[in-house]
Amino acid sequence: MTYLRNAWYAAGWASDLGDELIGRTLLELPVLLYRDANGKAIATGDRCPHRFAPLHRGRKVDGVIECGYHGIRFDERGKCVLVPGDEERAARNMRIPAYPLEERDGVLWIWLGSAEPDRAALPDLSDRLSNPKFRAVTGSMTVRANYELLADNLIDPSHGQFLHGDLLRRDGFFDVPHNVSQSGTTVSSERVIRDTVAPAAYAMFLADPAAPVDWWTRAQWDPPGIFRLDNGVTPCGADRDAGVRRCGVHLITPETATSTHYFFAAVRNYRLDDAAADEASRSWQQTVFQEQDRPMLEAVQAMMGTADFASLHPVLTAGDRPAMRIRTTMRRLIEAELI
């Protein structure tokens, strides 16, 4: 499969990278993540060029990585610094890739392309992940489905009326305008229902669960796989910050053609220092992502097999507009990269 490579992808949450070695497949490339002796996050290839052992099964020795199979060592630049019993060969033909890795807003951002990394384009999620008016609870999973299927799922929340119906279903959802827009490579999708009753997922956090509210659901995508979700309820006519607001961050990075790394943060503007609210956020993630979205997406992928999406001639509806804009934009960016 062809991927957009000259872009910043999420390799994981910075808080998940401690003293251990983490092996992860990103865009079908074996990647090793670790921290050096000074705590700096490092990304290199994970496959030893000698007998192709996964380097994450080795160990850190004096700030470098030692392969667990034959003891060959590599530094953070991918240079071999020791071949036991064959010192000359270390400098001659032993090397692994080294990938630019940046730590920002609690995210490990990796550049897997051949072009010089564009650090000016490093994603900025500080408005949600580093903002004192919000509280973020993070999580991650691997979904056995193509990354475009996850993008389809995230950009249009209409599936929430059915797949997550017990929590989010509300009469009138499909009666209000579905506003889809694109500015450059940014795609947005939004619906607003005014003067309604709060869905169950929000009503529990309101002083008066029966009071009328305005309910909005908005999703924004930026390439290659950055989603900002903004959902909530607020007293009719009031500013969104005056109500119960969830501003999720969802980051998707292809693992293979049929699997995707999914990193998500449940970001809220209420009960910021409440451990019970943190647990409620985790429970929400477990129910909505693990128990509902993930099984459905994996079932869709299983039904598709390895066939290309377009080759199956999907019958599209009006609700598919933002998803198709994402697919079209990604193909345009990939084509431009291949020129």
N, C-alpha and C positions, 0 to 999 in steps of 0.2 A: 504494500500500500504506500502511496505517496503522501508525505506529511509536509506541512509548513514547518521549516526547520529554523529559519532565521527569525526567531521570536523567543520571548521569555515564557517558559512554562513553569508551573508549580511542580517542584520535586518533592515537596512535603512541608509539614509544619516544622518550624525551627525548634519548637519545644520537644519534638519527638526525636531529635538527633542529639544523643548524649555521647557517652564514651564508646558505644558499640559501633560496629561496622554494619551499614545497611546496604544491601544489594537490591536494586530496583531496575526493572526494565522500563525504559522511557522511549517512546517512538521506535520500539523494537531494538533499542540499543541497551546493552548491559552497562549499568551505571553503579558505581560505588560511591556512597555518601559517608563521610566521617568528619570528625573534628580533629584538627592538628593539636600539637602540644599547647598552643596558645588559645585554643577554643574556637579558632576560625573554621567555618564550614568549608569543606573541600569536596569536589566532585571529579572523579576520574573514571576510566573504564573499569569494569568489574571482571574482565576476562584476562587471565594471565596468558601471554602469548607463547608460553612454553608448552604446556599441556592443557591449556584452556580451562584450568580450574577457576571457580568463582573466588575472587579475592576476598569477598566478604566472609569467607570461611577461614580466613587467615587471622592475623592480629596486627596491632600497632606495636612497632619496636623503635624506640628512639625517634619518634615523630614520623616514621615512614611505615608503609604497609608491607608486611611479609606474607607471601603466599603460603597457605597452610599445607601445600602439597610438597614443594621442593625448596622452600625457604628463599625464593627469589624476592628481592625487595625493590619497591618503587616509591619515589617521592611524589609530592603533590603536583609536580609538573608532568608526571607520567614517565619520568626518566628512571631507568633501572639503575640502582646504585649498588647492587650486590647480586652476583650469581655464585653461590657456594661452590668452591672448587674450580671456578672458571672466571676469574676476575676480568679478563680481557673482553669476554663476550658481553659483559654488562654494558660497556660503553659502545659496543659495536651494533647490536641489532635487537636489543630488548627495549620495548617502549609500549606504554598504554596511552590512550587518549586522556587529555586533561580538559575539563569543561569549565567555562566561566560560571561561577555560582555566587549569587548575592543574597544576603539576608536582609529582608525589609518587611516591616509590619508583621513580623512573626512568620513570614513565608520564606521558604528557600526557593529562589528563582534560578532556573538553569537555562543556559543558552546552548543548544545542541547543533546549531548551524555552522556552516563553513565561513560565513562572513564575520567580520569583526563585530563583537557584541555592541549593540546600540544601548548604552547605559542611560541615555536620555529617555528611552522608551520603557525603562523599568517600571512596571505597574505600581501605582500609588493607591493603596487601600487604607491610608491613614484615617480617612473620614469615618471608617467603620471599625477598623481593627485597632486603631490607636487613639480613638476619640473617647474622652472621659464621660461623655453623656451616654455611652453605650457599654454594654457588657457582652463579650463574645465567648461562646463555648464551642470548641472546635472538635472535629472528628474526621475520620477518613475511612474509606473502604475501596476495594477493588471490585468493579462491576464487570461481569462477563458479557459485555456488549460494546459495540463500536461507539466511539466518542460522539459521533454525530447523533446517535439515538439519545444520548444523555442531553445533548444540546437541544434537541427537539423537545424533550421533556421539561427542561428548565425555562425555556423562553416563553412558552404559552401555558399558563396555569389552568387552562380550562379542564385538563384531565383531573384536577383536584375536585371537581364537582362529582366525580364518579369514583376514581381510585381512592381518593381521600374524602369521600362523601360524608362519612360520619363526623368529620371534624370541620369541613369547609363548605358543605353544600348550602346554597342559599338561593331561594326563589328569585328570579329576575336576573340572574347572572348573565344569561345569553340575550337579555333584552336591552342591555346597555351597549354603547359603542365599544368596539374593540379597536383601540387606537394603536396603530403600528407605524413606526417611523424609523428612518435611517439617516444618520449624519456621518458622512465619511464611511468608516468601517464599523461604526457603533449602531447596533440594532436594538430598538426598544419596543416593548409590548405592554399595554396597560388597559385595565378596566376599572371603572369606579361605579359603585352602586350607592346612591344617596338615600338617606332617610329609610334605613332598613334595620333589621334586628341583627345583632352581631352573631357570626357563626360560633359554634361551641368552642373552637380553639381559642377564641379571644374573649368570649363572654365571661369566663371564669376569672379574668383579671380586671373586670370593670366593677366599679362601686355599685352600679345598677345594671345588671346583665340584661334587663328588659328595655332599657332606655334606647331610643332610636340613635343610630350612628350612620356615619358615612364609612363605607368599606372600600378599600382600594387594594389592588394587586398589580404590581409592576415588576417587570423583569428587563434588565439591560445586559447585553452581551458586547464584549470587546474581544477581538482575536488575541491569541488563538483559542482560549477557553476560559475567559473570565466573566463570571455572571454576578451581577449585583441585583439581588431581589429585595423589593421593598413592599411589605404587606402590613396591613393593620386596619384598625378601626379608630375613629375619633368622633367626639360629639359633633352633631350635624353642623357643618359650616366652619368648624374649628380647624386650626393648623394641625398638620399631621403629628407634630411633636407633642401635641396636647393629649394624644390618645395612646393606645397600645400599639407600638410599632415594632416590627421585626424586619431588620435590614440585613438579610443573610448574604454571605459571600460564598460562592460556589466556584471551585476551580477544577477543571477537568484536563487531564493530560493523557493522551493515548499511551497504552502499554503495548498492545498489538492491534491488529486489524479488528479483533473481536473482544478486546478487553480494555478497560479504562481505569486509571487512578482518579478517584473522586475525593477531593478535600473540601470540607464544608465547615462554615462557622455560623452558628445560630446567634445572631446579634440582636439584642433587645434594648429598649429604652426604659424599662420598668424594673423595680426590685433589683437594683444593680448589685447590691451586696448581700443577696439572699441565696444561701446555699440550696434551699428548696427550689428556688426558681432556676438555678443551674441544673438541678436534677430534672426539673420539668422540661428544660430545653433538651437535655440528653434523651429523655423519654420520647419527646416529639421526634427527634432525629431517628431514634430506633423504630418508632411506629411508621413514620412517613417514608424514610429512606430505606431502611433495612427490610422492613416487613411488607412494604407496598410498592414503592418505586422499583427497587432492585429486582424483586422476582418478576415483575412485569417486563422490565427492560431486558432481562436475561431470557425470558420466554419469547420476546419479539426477536431477539438475536438468534435463538435456536430455530424459530420458525423461518427466518431468512436464510439461515446457514451461512455460507460464504458468498452468497450472491450480492452484487452491488445493488444499493437501494433503488437507483433509477431503473435498473434492468428488470425489476419486478413490477414496474409501471404502477406506482402507488396512485390511488385516486385521492386527489387533494381536496380539502375544504377551505373555507375562508379562514378558519383558525390556524391553518398551516402557513400563513403569509410570513410571520417572523422567522419560523424555522427554515423556510425556503430561502429567505434573504441571507440567513447565516450560511447555509450551504453554498449559495451562489458566491457570497463574499469570500469564503474560504477557498473556493476553487479559483477565483480570480487571483487571490494572493499567491496561491501555490503555483499557478501558471506563470505569474510575473517572476517568481523566484527561479523558475526553471529556464527562463530565457537567457 
